[in-house]
Amino acid sequence: MSTHSTASPVMSAAAPPRWAVRAAHLTTLVVLPSGLWRIALVLGHPAGYTEAGFVPFDTPGAKVWMLTLSVVSELVAFLTIGLVRPWGEVVPPWIPLIGGRAVRPLAAVVPAAVGATALTLIWAGIPLWWTHPHEDMTPAGNLVVGILYQPLLLWGPLTAAVTVSYHRRHRAPQRRRHTSGSPRADRRR
């Protein structure tokens, strides 16, 4: 006989809208092209750099950095999916110490909003990629790398939209002000 309940310990909020689910999943895809490009560099492919331009990327430290950046970026993007999945409401039971506990909405909304703002600011200039000289890249490499990084412009706004959706679904019910029948309205009569 099992003593574990399969029911969630907290009441679930309304289901996320379909657009929010799609946007959350899209965040992982907008990060993917630049991450795959960095992994190509880690594997020793110049990926658009000239021979001399590739030298700084062919060091163990640079390879560790690029691989770490790619993996962490994808994991951070994956966290956005938590805003539309049950593990954004209840911590998965396999996580030590806090598994099975309800996620306080602000514990998800505040970091997601800060992250969305930071990502929007960080990548706001990426459309200007081609206005800056990249002498260490080939002309084709400059074009391709610019194209691979352009989707990152969407990362912050997509995260912000999903965060707003999460917040709306999880905020405390607002008290409605009644104009008639309330003590304050009755006093004015």
Backbone as CSV, one residue per row, in Angstrom:
resi,resn,N_x,N_y,N_z,CA_x,CA_y,CA_z,C_x,C_y,C_z
1,MET,0.846,-1.175,0.000,0.000,0.000,0.000,0.890,1.236,0.000
2,SER,0.619,2.148,-0.880,1.424,3.357,-0.998,0.876,4.456,-0.094
3,THR,1.797,5.161,0.541,1.386,6.285,1.388,1.596,7.609,0.679
4,HIS,2.156,7.572,-0.514,2.404,8.805,-1.263,1.161,9.185,-2.050
5,SER,0.809,10.432,-1.991,-0.319,10.934,-2.746,0.183,11.424,-4.100
6,THR,-0.573,11.148,-5.113,-0.190,11.633,-6.436,-0.778,13.009,-6.704
7,ALA,-1.670,13.447,-5.843,-2.268,14.767,-6.029,-1.285,15.850,-5.608
8,SER,-1.399,16.966,-6.248,-0.544,18.107,-5.935,-0.950,18.687,-4.588
9,PRO,0.022,19.120,-3.750,-0.309,19.682,-2.456,-0.907,21.081,-2.537
10,VAL,-0.884,21.687,-3.686,-1.482,23.014,-3.841,-2.488,22.982,-4.975
11,MET,-3.437,23.870,-4.887,-4.417,23.950,-5.940,-3.776,24.604,-7.158
12,SER,-3.929,24.007,-8.292,-3.314,24.506,-9.513,-4.040,25.746,-10.006
13,ALA,-3.278,26.637,-10.605,-3.854,27.831,-11.217,-4.498,27.423,-12.528
14,ALA,-5.111,28.382,-13.175,-5.703,28.132,-14.480,-4.630,27.645,-15.445
15,ALA,-5.056,26.872,-16.409,-4.116,26.377,-17.421,-3.553,27.553,-18.204
16,PRO,-2.276,27.463,-18.588,-1.687,28.562,-19.362,-2.307,28.621,-20.753
17,PRO,-2.412,29.821,-21.306,-2.919,29.920,-22.678,-1.956,29.246,-23.657
18,ARG,-2.504,28.803,-24.750,-1.701,28.090,-25.748,-0.534,28.940,-26.243
19,TRP,-0.754,30.239,-26.425,0.316,31.111,-26.909,1.476,31.147,-25.922
20,ALA,1.172,31.104,-24.609,2.229,31.142,-23.593,3.044,29.849,-23.617
21,VAL,2.371,28.734,-23.810,3.077,27.448,-23.896,4.009,27.453,-25.111
22,ARG,3.507,27.934,-26.222,4.334,27.993,-27.442,5.515,28.949,-27.253
23,ALA,5.254,30.098,-26.646,6.322,31.082,-26.418,7.384,30.514,-25.477
24,ALA,6.955,29.791,-24.443,7.914,29.209,-23.502,8.816,28.198,-24.208
25,HIS,8.232,27.369,-25.043,9.038,26.396,-25.781,9.927,27.077,-26.824
26,LEU,9.446,28.155,-27.385,10.225,28.883,-28.392,11.498,29.479,-27.793
27,THR,11.469,29.806,-26.497,12.679,30.374,-25.881,13.858,29.423,-26.005
28,THR,13.611,28.126,-25.872,14.721,27.174,-25.987,15.243,27.111,-27.422
29,LEU,14.361,27.379,-28.377,14.778,27.319,-29.781,15.525,28.570,-30.224
30,VAL,15.208,29.739,-29.653,15.910,30.949,-30.088,17.343,30.973,-29.577
31,VAL,17.627,30.227,-28.533,18.980,30.160,-27.980,19.830,29.128,-28.721
32,LEU,19.189,28.166,-29.323,19.877,27.025,-29.934,20.867,27.377,-31.052
33,PRO,20.536,28.224,-32.026,21.497,28.461,-33.120,22.851,28.997,-32.650
34,SER,22.854,29.973,-31.763,24.132,30.524,-31.294,24.882,29.497,-30.451
35,GLY,24.147,28.693,-29.679,24.794,27.647,-28.884,25.448,26.595,-29.759
36,LEU,24.776,26.197,-30.825,25.362,25.210,-31.741,26.585,25.781,-32.448
37,TRP,26.545,27.072,-32.773,27.705,27.713,-33.391,28.901,27.677,-32.440
38,ARG,28.667,27.994,-31.157,29.764,27.951,-30.183,30.298,26.526,-30.012
39,ILE,29.421,25.545,-30.057,29.877,24.158,-29.940,30.738,23.775,-31.136
40,ALA,30.409,24.294,-32.325,31.265,24.057,-33.494,32.661,24.611,-33.240
41,LEU,32.749,25.788,-32.600,34.057,26.358,-32.258,34.790,25.448,-31.264
42,VAL,34.055,24.947,-30.276,34.659,24.057,-29.266,35.237,22.812,-29.936
43,LEU,34.553,22.325,-30.956,34.994,21.109,-31.649,36.124,21.376,-32.644
44,GLY,36.586,22.629,-32.719,37.737,22.941,-33.553,37.424,23.459,-34.928
45,HIS,36.165,23.675,-35.246,35.790,24.230,-36.544,35.828,25.753,-36.446
46,PRO,36.510,26.445,-37.374,36.617,27.904,-37.274,35.278,28.628,-37.362
47,ALA,34.274,28.016,-37.926,32.897,28.515,-37.949,32.790,29.983,-38.318
48,GLY,33.478,30.392,-39.358,33.368,31.753,-39.848,34.539,32.650,-39.511
49,TYR,35.429,32.190,-38.664,36.602,32.993,-38.314,37.723,32.744,-39.313
50,THR,38.544,33.752,-39.486,39.763,33.566,-40.281,40.704,32.694,-39.449
51,GLU,41.754,32.220,-40.067,42.716,31.383,-39.331,43.285,32.134,-38.131
52,ALA,43.663,33.377,-38.332,44.215,34.179,-37.228,43.133,34.535,-36.209
53,GLY,41.916,34.774,-36.676,40.819,35.128,-35.782,40.375,33.984,-34.899
54,PHE,40.623,32.745,-35.359,40.196,31.572,-34.603,41.160,31.207,-33.469
55,VAL,42.404,31.672,-33.544,43.432,31.305,-32.564,42.974,31.504,-31.117
56,PRO,42.382,32.651,-30.725,41.982,32.818,-29.323,40.897,31.831,-28.868
57,PHE,40.148,31.291,-29.825,39.079,30.350,-29.476,39.560,28.908,-29.418
58,ASP,40.807,28.686,-29.795,41.347,27.325,-29.854,42.171,27.001,-28.611
59,THR,41.808,27.598,-27.471,42.505,27.321,-26.214,41.582,26.539,-25.298
60,PRO,42.109,25.744,-24.371,41.244,24.996,-23.459,40.300,25.902,-22.649
61,GLY,40.810,27.044,-22.183,39.965,27.950,-21.403,38.802,28.497,-22.216
62,ALA,39.075,28.887,-23.449,38.018,29.413,-24.317,36.990,28.330,-24.630
63,LYS,37.471,27.113,-24.841,36.546,26.012,-25.150,35.636,25.703,-23.958
64,VAL,36.212,25.699,-22.767,35.389,25.457,-21.564,34.361,26.576,-21.421
65,TRP,34.800,27.822,-21.610,33.894,28.959,-21.500,32.749,28.862,-22.511
66,MET,33.062,28.576,-23.780,32.027,28.524,-24.810,31.052,27.372,-24.581
67,LEU,31.572,26.230,-24.155,30.697,25.098,-23.879,29.799,25.403,-22.676
68,THR,30.394,25.973,-21.634,29.622,26.332,-20.446,28.548,27.361,-20.795
69,LEU,28.920,28.373,-21.546,27.964,29.400,-21.940,26.809,28.807,-22.744
70,SER,27.108,27.903,-23.637,26.066,27.281,-24.452,25.106,26.452,-23.603
71,VAL,25.662,25.640,-22.713,24.824,24.777,-21.871,24.008,25.613,-20.885
72,VAL,24.631,26.563,-20.221,23.919,27.395,-19.241,22.838,28.224,-19.936
73,SER,23.122,28.762,-21.096,22.112,29.538,-21.824,20.892,28.688,-22.141
74,GLU,21.129,27.483,-22.591,20.009,26.601,-22.929,19.231,26.203,-21.676
75,LEU,19.936,25.949,-20.583,19.249,25.606,-19.321,18.425,26.776,-18.802
76,VAL,18.962,27.977,-18.888,18.211,29.160,-18.454,16.969,29.333,-19.336
77,ALA,17.120,29.156,-20.625,15.964,29.247,-21.522,14.942,28.166,-21.173
78,PHE,15.423,26.979,-20.815,14.526,25.873,-20.452,13.704,26.198,-19.207
79,LEU,14.249,27.000,-18.300,13.508,27.368,-17.097,12.206,28.098,-17.425
80,THR,12.152,28.762,-18.559,10.926,29.457,-18.958,9.772,28.475,-19.116
81,ILE,10.077,27.261,-19.499,9.025,26.249,-19.642,8.364,25.969,-18.291
82,GLY,9.113,26.139,-17.197,8.528,25.961,-15.871,7.383,26.915,-15.587
83,LEU,7.326,28.027,-16.296,6.245,28.984,-16.093,4.926,28.524,-16.710
84,VAL,4.969,27.457,-17.498,3.743,26.922,-18.110,3.533,25.439,-17.791
85,ARG,4.378,24.882,-16.941,4.286,23.463,-16.584,4.029,23.316,-15.077
86,PRO,3.577,22.160,-14.644,3.312,21.963,-13.208,4.533,22.184,-12.316
87,TRP,5.744,21.923,-12.800,6.908,22.119,-11.946,7.199,23.595,-11.716
88,GLY,6.413,24.476,-12.301,6.476,25.893,-11.981,5.523,26.255,-10.848
89,GLU,4.732,25.286,-10.414,3.796,25.485,-9.309,4.200,24.691,-8.077
90,VAL,4.744,23.502,-8.300,5.194,22.638,-7.207,6.588,22.128,-7.573
91,VAL,7.525,22.295,-6.646,8.896,21.847,-6.892,8.880,20.329,-7.076
92,PRO,9.525,19.820,-8.116,9.543,18.369,-8.332,10.048,17.636,-7.084
93,PRO,9.443,16.506,-6.754,9.774,15.801,-5.509,11.214,15.298,-5.426
94,TRP,11.903,15.134,-6.534,13.268,14.614,-6.511,14.298,15.664,-6.121
95,ILE,13.899,16.924,-6.015,14.840,17.975,-5.624,14.995,17.957,-4.107
96,PRO,16.233,17.809,-3.617,16.453,17.703,-2.171,15.970,18.939,-1.408
97,LEU,15.504,18.701,-0.211,15.081,19.711,0.762,13.783,20.435,0.432
98,ILE,13.576,20.811,-0.802,12.376,21.597,-1.112,11.393,20.869,-2.022
99,GLY,11.715,19.648,-2.441,10.860,18.891,-3.340,9.465,18.716,-2.772
100,GLY,8.450,18.929,-3.608,7.062,18.768,-3.204,6.430,20.033,-2.634
101,ARG,7.206,21.052,-2.383,6.663,22.303,-1.847,6.111,23.181,-2.963
102,ALA,5.134,23.974,-2.589,4.551,24.913,-3.552,5.564,26.003,-3.883
103,VAL,5.575,26.407,-5.136,6.413,27.517,-5.566,5.610,28.793,-5.327
104,ARG,6.159,29.691,-4.547,5.482,30.970,-4.349,5.559,31.735,-5.661
105,PRO,4.444,32.284,-6.094,4.439,32.957,-7.401,5.533,34.021,-7.557
106,LEU,5.760,34.823,-6.537,6.797,35.856,-6.680,8.197,35.263,-6.778
107,ALA,8.384,34.059,-6.235,9.690,33.398,-6.350,9.976,32.997,-7.786
108,ALA,8.944,32.894,-8.596,9.122,32.615,-10.022,9.061,33.902,-10.841
109,VAL,8.142,34.787,-10.491,7.906,35.989,-11.294,9.072,36.975,-11.211
110,VAL,9.580,37.234,-10.006,10.633,38.246,-9.862,11.905,37.852,-10.631
111,PRO,12.468,36.640,-10.422,13.662,36.298,-11.205,13.388,36.247,-12.715
112,ALA,12.201,35.775,-13.097,11.884,35.712,-14.526,11.776,37.112,-15.119
113,ALA,11.172,38.037,-14.391,11.039,39.416,-14.886,12.403,40.102,-14.957
114,VAL,13.230,39.894,-13.936,14.581,40.470,-13.954,15.381,39.879,-15.118
115,GLY,15.281,38.569,-15.284,15.980,37.907,-16.385,15.490,38.384,-17.742
116,ALA,14.177,38.527,-17.897,13.622,38.998,-19.168,14.115,40.404,-19.487
117,THR,14.149,41.246,-18.456,14.639,42.615,-18.659,16.109,42.604,-19.052
118,ALA,16.912,41.829,-18.328,18.347,41.753,-18.624,18.587,41.213,-20.034
119,LEU,17.885,40.165,-20.408,18.063,39.588,-21.744,17.657,40.567,-22.835
120,THR,16.589,41.300,-22.603,16.148,42.284,-23.585,17.214,43.356,-23.774
121,LEU,17.785,43.826,-22.663,18.825,44.851,-22.745,20.115,44.307,-23.372
122,ILE,20.492,43.090,-22.990,21.730,42.492,-23.506,21.666,42.321,-25.024
123,TRP,20.550,41.836,-25.526,20.467,41.489,-26.947,19.812,42.565,-27.803
124,ALA,19.471,43.711,-27.217,18.812,44.774,-27.987,19.670,45.266,-29.149
125,GLY,20.976,45.224,-29.016,21.857,45.725,-30.069,22.220,44.710,-31.126
126,ILE,21.770,43.481,-31.002,22.184,42.437,-31.947,21.747,42.723,-33.388
127,PRO,20.649,43.433,-33.639,20.342,43.745,-35.041,21.409,44.621,-35.699
128,LEU,22.237,45.265,-34.897,23.297,46.118,-35.435,24.593,45.343,-35.696
129,TRP,24.558,44.033,-35.602,25.740,43.178,-35.772,26.555,43.574,-36.992
130,TRP,25.863,43.775,-38.101,26.571,43.996,-39.364,27.111,45.417,-39.496
131,THR,26.773,46.307,-38.577,27.294,47.676,-38.655,28.660,47.798,-37.991
132,HIS,29.085,46.754,-37.280,30.381,46.761,-36.600,31.382,45.937,-37.407
133,PRO,32.612,46.376,-37.464,33.609,45.596,-38.211,33.988,44.319,-37.455
134,HIS,34.156,43.255,-38.198,34.585,41.965,-37.643,35.742,41.470,-38.503
135,GLU,36.891,42.109,-38.339,38.034,41.793,-39.190,38.558,40.377,-38.986
136,ASP,38.226,39.779,-37.848,38.709,38.416,-37.579,37.789,37.354,-38.180
137,MET,36.786,37.795,-38.926,35.849,36.844,-39.542,35.901,36.976,-41.056
138,THR,35.542,35.900,-41.719,35.395,35.947,-43.168,34.077,36.658,-43.480
139,PRO,33.904,37.188,-44.689,32.627,37.840,-45.023,31.424,36.894,-44.864
140,ALA,31.590,35.651,-45.319,30.496,34.680,-45.162,30.261,34.361,-43.690
141,GLY,31.340,34.229,-42.934,31.223,33.954,-41.502,30.523,35.078,-40.772
142,ASN,30.843,36.307,-41.127,30.204,37.472,-40.525,28.694,37.436,-40.779
143,LEU,28.308,37.098,-41.994,26.891,37.002,-42.344,26.204,35.885,-41.560
144,VAL,26.806,34.702,-41.582,26.191,33.541,-40.934,26.096,33.729,-39.419
145,VAL,27.157,34.190,-38.790,27.130,34.383,-37.334,26.087,35.435,-36.965
146,GLY,26.004,36.495,-37.749,24.979,37.500,-37.503,23.583,36.912,-37.555
147,ILE,23.344,36.070,-38.543,22.035,35.420,-38.673,21.777,34.478,-37.493
148,LEU,22.792,33.728,-37.062,22.621,32.786,-35.959,22.338,33.474,-34.629
149,TYR,22.808,34.690,-34.470,22.591,35.418,-33.218,21.309,36.251,-33.214
150,GLN,20.738,36.536,-34.372,19.530,37.361,-34.428,18.357,36.816,-33.602
151,PRO,18.115,35.511,-33.541,16.989,35.030,-32.735,17.079,35.409,-31.246
152,LEU,18.287,35.675,-30.755,18.433,36.045,-29.347,17.712,37.347,-29.015
153,LEU,17.421,38.148,-30.012,16.651,39.369,-29.808,15.271,39.043,-29.215
154,LEU,14.743,37.869,-29.505,13.410,37.472,-29.039,13.411,36.859,-27.642
155,TRP,14.558,36.461,-27.142,14.629,35.726,-25.878,14.009,36.517,-24.722
156,GLY,14.407,37.741,-24.532,13.878,38.550,-23.435,12.389,38.826,-23.561
157,PRO,11.918,39.325,-24.710,10.479,39.573,-24.850,9.620,38.315,-24.708
158,LEU,10.084,37.178,-25.228,9.317,35.939,-25.050,9.232,35.566,-23.575
159,THR,10.360,35.670,-22.875,10.372,35.364,-21.444,9.460,36.324,-20.691
160,ALA,9.476,37.594,-21.064,8.608,38.578,-20.413,7.134,38.248,-20.621
161,ALA,6.767,37.878,-21.833,5.368,37.548,-22.124,4.913,36.333,-21.315
162,VAL,5.740,35.317,-21.252,5.385,34.116,-20.487,5.322,34.436,-18.991
163,THR,6.197,35.311,-18.532,6.200,35.721,-17.126,4.916,36.467,-16.771
164,VAL,4.484,37.362,-17.638,3.236,38.090,-17.394,2.061,37.108,-17.355
165,SER,2.054,36.145,-18.250,0.994,35.139,-18.252,0.988,34.356,-16.939
166,TYR,2.160,33.940,-16.478,2.275,33.206,-15.214,1.752,34.063,-14.067
167,HIS,2.185,35.312,-14.037,1.758,36.218,-12.964,0.243,36.386,-12.958
168,ARG,-0.347,36.584,-14.112,-1.811,36.745,-14.188,-2.546,35.504,-13.702
169,ARG,-2.010,34.342,-14.003,-2.672,33.105,-13.584,-2.495,32.806,-12.106
170,HIS,-1.452,33.356,-11.486,-1.136,33.021,-10.100,-1.328,34.153,-9.102
171,ARG,-1.744,35.320,-9.549,-1.908,36.423,-8.605,-3.117,36.169,-7.708
172,ALA,-3.075,36.794,-6.549,-4.170,36.653,-5.596,-5.428,37.278,-6.192
173,PRO,-6.573,36.696,-5.910,-7.812,37.284,-6.433,-7.983,38.708,-5.908
174,GLN,-8.361,39.601,-6.787,-8.558,40.993,-6.405,-9.956,41.171,-5.825
175,ARG,-10.048,41.976,-4.774,-11.354,42.286,-4.217,-12.031,43.295,-5.130
176,ARG,-13.270,43.038,-5.401,-14.021,43.946,-6.253,-14.673,45.016,-5.389
177,ARG,-14.655,46.223,-5.883,-15.305,47.321,-5.179,-16.755,47.386,-5.631
178,HIS,-17.632,47.315,-4.676,-19.058,47.405,-4.975,-19.519,48.827,-4.741
179,THR,-20.327,49.345,-5.644,-20.825,50.703,-5.475,-22.145,50.727,-4.719
180,SER,-22.834,49.606,-4.712,-24.069,49.575,-3.942,-24.018,48.372,-3.021
181,GLY,-24.561,48.529,-1.867,-24.591,47.441,-0.908,-23.361,47.397,-0.024
182,SER,-22.338,48.161,-0.340,-21.148,48.182,0.515,-21.358,49.217,1.613
183,PRO,-20.718,49.042,2.754,-20.885,50.002,3.848,-20.532,51.426,3.426
184,ARG,-19.502,51.596,2.632,-19.070,52.926,2.212,-20.131,53.565,1.307
185,ALA,-20.700,52.791,0.384,-21.725,53.325,-0.507,-22.992,53.665,0.280
186,ASP,-23.314,52.823,1.277,-24.509,53.091,2.084,-24.350,54.363,2.890
187,ARG,-23.152,54.685,3.355,-22.926,55.879,4.152,-23.120,57.147,3.321
188,ARG,-22.872,57.066,2.024,-22.996,58.247,1.172,-24.433,58.603,0.864
189,ARG,-25.345,57.705,1.054,-26.752,57.953,0.699,-27.418,58.859,1.655
